[in-house]
Amino acid sequence: MTKATGKLMKAYVLIETAAGKTKAVKKELARLEGGASTVIHLDAVTGPFDFIAVVEGPTLDAVGRLVTDRIGTIDGVTRTTTCLAISIA
């Protein structure tokens, strides 16, 4: 959580999969729901990426570990791009 607001860090993770692996990757991504750092929403999309996952975690490091240690290591995930959500006042 950010100390100033107590809010979780939120990011959008754009996920590219290998040909023929999309359904298997979706099943594994669904297993990442719940826990301190988690996938809170997952959409299959068209274009250069196959999924956009909305993830949350208590810290930026926790979100980074979710992306690199859990999402990025799923068999069939070929690339991720993480976009951190920010507040514009």
C-alpha positions in Angstrom: 0.0 0.0 0.0 1.2 3.5 -0.6 1.9 5.1 2.8 0.1 8.3 2.0 -3.2 6.9 0.9 -3.3 3.3 2.0 -4.3 2.3 -1.6 -3.0 -0.7 -3.5 -0.7 -0.2 -6.4 -2.6 -1.0 -9.7 -1.2 -1.9 -13.1 -2.3 -3.0 -16.5 -0.3 -6.0 -17.8 -0.4 -6.5 -21.6 0.3 -10.2 -22.3 1.4 -11.9 -25.5 1.1 -15.6 -25.9 2.6 -18.2 -28.2 0.5 -19.6 -30.9 -1.9 -22.3 -29.7 -1.2 -21.5 -26.0 -3.9 -18.8 -25.4 -6.5 -21.1 -23.6 -3.8 -22.7 -21.4 -2.4 -19.3 -20.4 -5.9 -18.0 -19.6 -6.4 -21.0 -17.3 -3.1 -20.3 -15.5 -3.8 -16.5 -15.2 -7.2 -17.3 -13.6 -5.3 -19.2 -10.8 -3.5 -16.0 -9.9 -6.6 -14.4 -8.5 -6.6 -13.8 -4.8 -3.7 -13.1 -2.5 -1.8 -9.9 -1.6 -0.7 -9.3 -5.2 -3.4 -10.5 -7.6 -5.0 -10.4 -11.0 -8.3 -8.6 -10.3 -9.6 -8.6 -13.9 -8.6 -10.3 -17.2 -9.7 -9.5 -20.7 -8.9 -11.3 -23.9 -8.2 -8.7 -26.6 -7.4 -8.4 -30.3 -4.3 -6.8 -31.6 -0.6 -7.3 -30.8 -1.5 -8.7 -27.3 -3.8 -11.5 -26.3 -4.7 -10.4 -22.8 -4.9 -7.3 -20.6 -4.7 -8.2 -16.9 -5.5 -5.6 -14.2 -3.3 -6.4 -11.2 -3.0 -5.0 -7.7 -0.4 -5.3 -5.0 0.5 -3.6 -1.8 3.8 -2.2 -3.2 5.4 -1.6 -6.6 7.8 -4.4 -5.8 5.0 -6.8 -5.1 3.3 -5.9 -8.4 6.7 -6.4 -10.1 7.2 -9.8 -8.5 3.7 -10.9 -9.6 4.5 -9.9 -13.2 8.0 -11.3 -13.4 7.8 -14.4 -11.1 4.3 -15.5 -11.7 2.8 -14.2 -15.0 6.0 -14.1 -17.0 6.9 -17.7 -16.1 3.6 -19.2 -17.3 4.3 -21.6 -20.1 3.1 -19.9 -23.3 3.6 -16.3 -22.2 6.1 -14.8 -24.7 6.1 -11.1 -23.6 4.5 -8.8 -21.1 4.3 -5.0 -20.9 3.4 -3.4 -17.6 1.7 0.0 -17.4 1.4 1.4 -13.9 -1.8 3.2 -13.1 -1.2 6.7 -11.8 -3.4 9.5 -10.5 -3.4 12.8 -12.3 -4.6 15.7 -10.1 
